Amino acid sequence: MIPSPLTHEVRVFLTGTALACLAFYRLYGFMNWTVWEETSSVLKSCLLTLLIDILFLYAGKFSLPLWRVSAAVSVFVPLTLLTRYFLRVSLFRLGWLMKTVIILGAGEAGELFAGKISSSPFTIRKALCFLDDDESKQGAEISGVPVVGKLSDFADVQREISADEAVIAIPTASRQALAGILKAVEEHIRTVLYVPDMYMLTTLAASIGNLDGMPVISSSQGLLNPVNIAVKTVIDYIGAAVAFAFLWPLMLLAVLAIWIEDGRPIFFVQERVGWKGKHFMTYKFRSMHKNADEITRELFSDPEIFAAYKQGVKLKDDPRLTKTGAILRKTSIDELPQLFNVLKGEMSLVGPRPLIQSDVDMIYGERFTKKVYAAKPGLTGIWQVSGRSDLDADFRREINCYYVHNWSVWLDLAILIKTPLAVISHKGAY
């Protein structure tokens, strides 16, 4: 006789498996710093749950259909992510999860750290103040955080504000200076974080080992692994086919809107730089007037506009856009024809932005071009979920290099999940 899959014991086991897997990946706290770390942990816990449940049902010869188990886990993933996100944001706003921070060092590293934790509730941290020995910074505000004193004032400031953590963001300090700072700080605060001068070296694939007492950091670039490239390619083909199956009615509406307002051509085809520097033709819905080249020459005759363009800044009120084109740009619908580029193997669902050669030379240069386009250009990417056109050229270089260094399936999935939110917010889209 086949035992019923809905008995109390089976329900307890399946529920216990899910809870145990969540606990295994430390998901009963809010430890992760980024949305992709959170997404990765949730997906891993759910896949482990699915594997254990399948083995249990098979070994026990239960009659519960496999599709029901798979569907339940598939629904559980987005529900878990959404619940955790809104719970995290709500508790953070109430101050229940918040960890207060003093940042030592108001230079570039400190400013970057303060900006990142202020822009994301995932960090569950709030910077209270900076300490820096630079006289010119005293009393100033950096990323909305005041500089209230020098490093030697740490004990007095900590007694006054009782911060939870101290962040040492002075990566250029000597070993002797850092040892002195650590000694002074550790006596007055429980947790000390350090921002090293290795932003591009440390990756999500990095691990810290121990060689007879000597710490050793190892890191690897996933996109240099042929197996990883094959996995990413398979995900691209499947994802692009599924996306086209769902989005073709929206693409048809875009075609009709362009044709009614401004006639043909419907598509804008242009040569762009792709994987390993190879050129290919990209497809987009046309969003500009037919005489856009003439308007461009007139615009760039203004030195200020051209200087901003060289820094990667787009025009917020671009006179070259048609009315339909402005809507397509705002919603990123103009990019959808690039699904065909993905199906042709020229692009990926996620990757650096495909650019024309002159823009690549201007923004990246020879050195960064090789690093950035070690990955196929993407329909979306870390640039889009981080601000899109609001990013300056320097940060665009850094964040695209970061993506290539840190690539993983989990990072791609997290970017794909965040992309609709970035599109809805319209941040940097113009």
N, C-alpha and C positions, 0 to 999 in steps of 0.2 A: 504493500500500500504506500502510495506517495504521500509524504507528510505535507500538510497545508503550509504554504509559505506565509500565511497571515497569522500564525500562532503567536502568542505573546512572546515566547522565547526567541522566535525568529526576528520579530520586530525589535526586541531588546538588543539582539546581536547586531543587526544592521545599523541601528541608531548608535550603539556603542562604538561600532567601527568608525562611523563618521566623526564622532566626538574625539575618539582616540587619535585619528589621523590629524584632526585640527590641532590637537594638543602637541602631537609630534612635531609639527611645523611651527609651534609657538604662536598660534593664532588666537590665544585667549588674552593676549596683551596687544598693545599697539607699538611693536618694536621697530617695524619697517620705516625707512626714511622716505621711500619713493613709492609711487603708485605701481611701478612695474615690479618692485620687490614684493609688494602686497599681492599683486595679481599672480606672480609666480608661485608664492607660497600657497595661495588658495587653490590654484590649478593643480599643483603637485599633491596637495592633501586630498583633493577630490579624485584624482586619477588613482592614487593609492587606495582610496576607499572603494572605487569601482573594481579594481583588481582583486582586492580581498573579498568583496561581495560575490564576484563572479566565481572565484575559487570555492567559496563557501557553498554557493547554490549548486555548483557542479558536483562537489564532493557529497553533499547531502541529498542530491537528486531531487531538488525542489522543483516545483512546476512553475514558479514565477517566471514569466517571459523575460528574456534578457533585455529586450527593448525597453521594458518598463523601468528596469534598473538604470540603464544608460540614460533614458530620458529624465529620470529623477535627478541623477547626478548632474546632467546638463543644465537643468533648471536651477539646481542648487548653487552652481558656480556664479551666475550673474546676481542671483538673489543675495548670496553671501557678500559679494563685492559691494553691491549697492547698500546693503544694510550696514556693513562695516564702515563704509564711507560716510554715510549720513550720521551714524552713531558717533564716529570720530569727530566730525565737524561740530556736532551738537555739544558733545562733552567738552571739546576744546573751547568753544565759545562760552560755556559755563565756567570754564577755568578748572574743571575737574581733572583733565589729563595734562594740563599745561605744565611744562618745565621751563622755568625762567633761566636766562643765560646772561653771563657777563662775557663780553668778547674782548680779549686782550690783543690789541693790534687793529688799528683803524685803517690799514692799508688796503690793497686790492683784494687780498685773500679774505680779510675780515669783512669788507663791504660785500663781497660775493656771497659769503656765508650768511650774513644778515639778510641779504636780498632773497636768498633761496628759502630760508626758514619762514620769512614773512609772506612768501607767495604760495606756500603749500601747507595745508593743515596736516599733511602726513607727517611732518616733522614733530608735531605736538610741542614745539618750542617757541618761546618768545624772547627776543633779545631786549634786555633792559637798558644796557649802556655799553659803551666802548671805554677802554682805557688805552692810552697811547702816549708815548714820550715826546711826540712831535708837538712843539709849542703852538704851531700854526693851526692845529686841529682842536685845541682846547675850546670847549663851548660850542663847537660846530655840531651839525646833525648829518649823519651818513646813513643813507637808506632809511631815514626817519628815526634813527637811533642816536641819542646824544652822546658826545664824548665828554665824560664827567671828571676825568683826571688822568694821572699817569700810572704806569704799572706799579710803582711803589705805593700807590694809594689803595691797592687791592683789599688789604685787610680792613681798612676803614669803610670802604664802599660795601664790602660784603656784610659787615656787621649792620650796616644801615638797611640794605635791601634784601639780604638773605636769599641770594640766588641759588638755584638748584645745581647749576653746572657752570663751569668756566671753560671757555673755548680759547685755546692759544692759536691765534692766526697770524703768526710771525714766521713764515717759512724760511726767511733769509737769515734768521738769527743763528748765531754760532752755537755749537754744542754746549759750550760753557755757559752762555747766556740763557739757553733754554733750561739747563739744569738748575740755574739759580731761580728762574721764573717758576718752574715746577715745584721746587722746594718751598717757595714762599706761598704758592697757591694751594698746594695740597694740605697745608696745615689748617686751612679755613673753609674748605668746601669738599663735598663728598665725591663728586665726579668731575674729571678733567678730560676734555677732548682736545685733540691736536690736529690741525690742518697742515699736512705736509706739503713740501714743494715738489709734488709729483702728481699733479692733477691729471695729466694725460697718461701717466704710467699705471696708476691704480685702476683696475677694471673690475667689473662684476665677476670675472673669472679668476681674479687674483686670490691667492691664498697665502697665509703666513705660516711658515714652517720654522723649525728649530734645529739648528746644526750645532749640537753640543754647546748650547747656551747662546749661540749667535742667531738672532732673528733673520730669516731669509724670506723675501717676498717673491713669489713667482706669479707670472701672468701669461695668458695666451690669447691670441686673436682667433676667435672662432671662425671667421670668414676665410682663414687660410687652410681650414680643414675641408677636404673634398666631400666628406660625409655631410658636414653642416651645409655646404653649398647645395648639395643634392636635396637635403631636407627643405631648405628655404625655397628651392625651385619648385618642388612638389606642392608646398603650401601656396606658392604664388599662383600656379596653374589652377588649383582647386578653388582658391579664394576668388580669383578673377572670374572664373566661370560662374560661381555661385552669385557673386555680386552683379554680374551682367544679367543673370536670370531674373533678379529682383528689381534691378534699376532700369531696365530697358524702357519701361513706360515713361519714366522721368526724362530719359535721354531723348525720347521721341518728342516730348513736350518742348524740350530745349530747342530741338531742330525746328519745330513749327514756329516758336517764338522768334528765333533769329530770322527765319525766312520771311515772316510777316512784317517785321520791323525794318529790316535792312537788306533783304534778299540774299542771294548767294555771293560768295561762298559760305557754306555753313561751318566748315571746319578750318582751323588754322593749323597749317603743317609747317614745321620748322626743324632745322637741323640742330641737335643738341649734343652735348658731350655725355657719354655713357660710361659703362663699365670699362675700367682700365684705359680710359681716355679715348675709346672708340666712339665715332660719331654715328648717330642714327636719327631718323625722322620721327618727331613726336606729334601726336594728334591732340588737339584741344577744340572745344567749341569756340568759334570766333566771338570775341567779346569787344573788339575795337572797330572803329569806323574804317571804311575801306581806304581812306587817305591817312591812316595812322602814321605812316612813315614821314609824311610832310609835317604833321603836328609834332612828331618827336624831334625832328631837326629844329623846329622853332622853339620848342621847350628847352632843349639842351643848349641853345644859344645863351641861356641864362646861366652864368657861372655857378650861382648858388644851387640851382636845381641839379646841375650836372655833378657838382661836388657831393651833394647828398646821394645821388644815384650811385656814385663810385663807392660810397660807404654802405651800399645795400639798402638804402631807404627808398621805398616806393612812394609815388604820389598818392595822397589820400583823396584828392578830388581830381582824378585823371581825366582831362578833357578828351582823351582818345577813346574812352569807353562809350558804347551805346547804352541806352537805358536797360535793354535786356542784358547786355554784357556786364553792367554793374551788378545786377542781381546774381548773374552766374558766378561772378568773382566772389561776391559776398558769401555765397553758399557753397563755393568750390565745385559747383556742378560743371563748370567749364573744364575741369580736369578729368571728368569721367571717360572721355574717349581714350584716355591713356590705358584703360583696361585692355584695349587691343595691343598696346605696346607690351603689356605684361604677358598676354597670351602669346605674343611673338617671341618672348624671351629677352626682349631688349630692356625691360624695366622690371622692378619688383614691386610688390604691394607696399613695402616699407623700405626706405633708403634715403640717401641725400637727394636734394632737388636737382633735376636735370636742368642745366643752364646752357646758353649759347657760349661759344668759345671765348668771345671777348669778355663776357661776364666772369667766366671761370678764371681767365688770366688776371682780371682786375681784383676779384675777391679772394681767390685761393693762391694764385701763383703756381709755379711748377712744383714747389715742395709740397704744398698742401693738396694739390690736385691728385697726386699719386695716393695720398693717404685717404682722402675723402672718397675717390672713385675706385677704391679697392672693393667697394660694394656697388651693386647695380643701383642706379637712381630709382627713386621710389615715387609711387602715386601719392603716398603720404610719408611722413617721417618725423623724426624727433624735432626738426625745425618747426613743423606745423603745430605740434602740441605744446611748443614752448614759446609761441608768440608770433610765428610766421614773419610777416613783413615788419613787425616792430623790432626785430633783432637787428643789431648792427653787424657789419661785416666781420669784426673780430670775434664776436660771440658766435656767429654763424659758423666760422671756421672751427672754433673750439668744440661746439656742440655736435657738429657732423663728424669730427675726428673722434669724439667721445663715443658716438654711436658705433663707428667701425671697430674701435677698440673693444667695446663692451657688447658686441652683438651676441644675442642668444634668441632662441625661439620665444622665450618668455618676454624678452624686451619687445620683440616685434608684436606679440599678442597684446601687450600692454599699450603700445602706441596705437594699434588698431582700435582698441577699446576707447582710448582717450580722444581719437580723431573726431567722432561725432560731437563730443562735448566742445572741442575746439571750434568746429564748424558752427555750432549753435551759438556760441559766445561771440562769433565774428571777430575775435581778438586778432589784430594784425592782418585782417582780410580786407584788402582794397586794391 
